[in-house]
Amino acid sequence: MASSTDPATVMNNNSLNTKAGLVFPGDLQSTYQDFMCISAFTYSRDAAGDTPSLVSCGRNSIGSVFLPMPTGGLSDSYKMNYKTDALGVVGGFAKELFGNDANQNKASLGNNTRDLALIGASELIPGAVKGAPAALGAIFGGKAGAALGQKIGGSLGGVTDSVVALGSQSLGKSKNPNLSLTFNGVDLKSYQFTWKLVAKNQQESSNITQIMKFFRTHALPAQSSDFALDYPDIFKITFHGQQNPSMILFSTQGLFLTAIDFRYDNEGHPAFYAETGDPVSVIMTLQFQERIILTREDIK
């Protein structure tokens, strides 16, 4: 008895109806143990729901395509975003308040107080120099005071960095930047799949053309009016066969088809059936992107 992971069982249960009859190659059910089902659904902002199961691939969809596993393998990538922040003195205070126990705080209080005073003084010097023009302008007033301040500030500015560097070297102390990573969210996952579709006969060539039309149609928007476009349809992908069906985790909100590439190739040059004009061989690449991010709650 065929199992629920057998292509024939999956297809016969639900899929090869008038809406979901695009299969390539024609002998997919008998030749391939592992295959993919890509189903299209009408766009909805809140299109939540379970990814089609093994026996419901294509059900309630507006069309499905059954294909062998892509060439070149499968990739499932996650990108978490972090930013490096220099917390400086504030980070030092945070460590003292939250990062150490009471005994450590007492032991390090003296060292930290001394170092904070030294680092603070080194930062006050350039701050004072930068403030010299405004201060002198306020004291002497008018353009003459401002000009005097600028002149003195310019004279001291070149010396300030040297004085600070000399002080740091003499004391053997340098400001701790207290670098820390800040979590900034997760990228939307994206996927790329490639197939080389080679027709063994004219019927399979016609199926290639229909498959290309399917992806073009559902990936492009519809013109609602002269002023608006309707969103493209949403896709859901399932894997079937001997492998774990959840080896790639897709969001239940579905994916958008963001890029399509069809390359007509028959060992270096395009070839078509004379009777129909359908291609003999096409290299098809599809790029999908999730609509929402995944979180640990999606891991089952």
Residue pairs with C-beta under 8 A, 6 or more apart in sequence:
2 8
2 9
3 9
4 10
4 54
4 55
5 54
5 240
5 241
5 242
5 245
7 28
7 29
7 32
7 33
7 35
7 66
7 240
7 241
8 29
8 30
9 55
10 37
10 54
10 55
10 57
10 240
11 23
11 29
11 66
13 55
14 20
14 55
14 56
14 57
14 58
14 59
15 37
15 57
15 58
15 59
15 64
15 66
16 23
17 58
19 58
19 61
19 62
19 63
19 64
20 39
20 58
20 61
20 63
20 64
22 63
22 64
22 65
22 66
22 207
22 210
22 211
22 214
23 29
23 65
23 66
23 207
24 65
24 66
24 67
24 68
24 197
24 204
24 207
24 208
24 211
25 31
25 68
25 197
25 200
25 204
26 200
26 201
26 203
26 204
26 207
28 35
28 66
28 67
28 68
32 68
32 69
32 241
33 241
33 242
34 68
34 69
34 239
34 240
34 241
34 242
34 243
35 66
35 67
35 68
35 69
35 239
35 240
35 241
36 66
36 67
36 68
36 69
36 70
36 193
36 237
36 238
36 239
36 240
37 52
37 57
37 58
37 64
37 65
37 66
37 237
37 238
37 240
38 64
38 65
38 67
38 235
38 236
38 237
38 286
39 52
39 57
39 58
39 61
39 63
39 64
39 235
39 236
39 237
39 238
40 61
40 62
40 63
40 64
40 214
40 218
40 233
40 234
40 235
41 47
41 60
41 61
41 62
41 233
41 234
41 235
41 236
41 254
42 62
42 233
42 234
43 230
43 231
43 232
43 233
43 234
44 234
47 234
47 253
47 254
48 252
48 253
49 252
50 252
51 236
51 237
51 238
51 250
51 252
52 58
52 59
52 61
52 236
52 238
53 238
54 238
54 240
54 245
57 64
57 238
57 240
58 64
61 236
62 218
62 233
63 214
63 218
65 211
65 214
65 215
67 195
67 211
68 195
69 239
69 241
70 193
70 194
70 195
71 194
71 195
71 196
72 194
74 193
74 247
74 248
75 191
75 192
76 191
76 247
76 248
76 249
77 189
77 190
78 186
78 189
78 294
79 186
79 187
79 189
80 183
80 185
80 186
80 187
81 183
81 184
81 185
81 186
81 187
82 181
82 182
82 183
82 184
83 181
83 182
83 184
84 179
84 180
84 181
84 182
85 179
85 180
85 181
85 182
86 177
86 178
86 179
87 94
87 177
87 178
87 179
87 180
88 175
88 176
88 177
88 178
89 116
89 119
89 120
89 175
89 178
90 178
91 176
91 177
91 178
91 180
92 112
92 116
92 176
92 178
95 178
96 105
96 108
96 112
100 108
115 173
118 167
118 171
118 173
119 173
119 175
122 164
122 167
122 168
122 175
123 175
125 160
125 163
125 164
126 160
126 161
126 164
129 153
129 156
129 157
129 160
130 153
130 157
132 149
132 152
132 153
132 156
133 146
133 149
133 150
133 152
133 153
134 149
135 149
136 145
136 146
136 148
136 149
136 152
137 145
137 146
137 148
137 149
138 145
139 145
140 148
140 149
168 174
185 293
186 293
186 294
186 295
187 293
188 289
188 290
188 291
188 292
188 293
189 251
189 289
189 290
189 293
189 294
190 258
190 287
190 288
190 289
190 290
191 237
191 248
191 255
191 287
191 288
191 289
192 285
192 286
192 287
192 288
193 285
193 286
193 288
194 283
194 284
194 285
194 286
195 283
195 284
196 265
196 281
196 282
196 283
196 284
197 208
197 211
197 281
197 282
197 283
197 284
198 280
198 281
199 205
199 207
199 208
199 273
199 278
199 279
199 280
199 281
202 273
202 275
202 276
202 278
205 272
205 273
205 276
205 278
205 279
205 280
206 276
206 278
208 278
208 279
208 282
209 276
209 278
209 279
211 284
212 262
212 282
212 284
215 257
215 260
215 284
215 286
216 260
218 232
218 233
218 235
218 257
219 232
219 233
219 256
219 257
219 260
220 232
221 229
221 230
221 231
221 232
222 229
222 230
223 229
223 230
224 230
232 256
232 257
234 253
234 254
234 255
234 256
234 291
235 254
235 255
235 256
235 257
235 288
236 250
236 254
236 255
237 248
237 250
237 255
237 288
238 245
239 245
239 247
239 248
246 300
249 294
249 298
249 299
250 290
251 290
251 291
251 292
251 293
251 294
251 298
252 298
253 290
253 291
253 292
254 291
255 288
255 289
255 290
255 291
256 288
256 289
256 291
257 286
257 287
257 288
258 287
258 288
258 289
259 285
259 286
259 287
260 284
260 285
260 286
260 287
261 283
261 284
261 285
261 286
262 282
262 283
262 284
263 282
263 283
263 284
263 285
264 270
264 271
264 279
264 281
264 282
265 281
265 282
265 283
266 280
266 281
267 281
270 279
271 279
271 280
271 281
272 278
272 279
272 280
273 280
